[in-house]
Amino acid sequence: MPVMKGLLAPQNTFLDTIA
């Protein structure tokens, strides 16, 4: 879930959204 990773690491959210 991109949202969960976004809370822990905003930078990972961007990459997770693209992936």
N, C-alpha and C positions, 0 to 999 in steps of 0.2 A: 504493500500500500504506500504510494508516494506521499500521502498525507502524513503517515506516521514518521516516515524518514524525514519529511520536511520539518517536523517539530524538533527532531534531534539534529538534523543537518540541512539547513536551507539550500546549501549548494547541491546536495545530493538530490533534492527535490527536482531541480531543473533537469539534471541528467536523467533521473528516473522518469520524468514526464516524457522526455524524448524517447527513451527506451520503451 
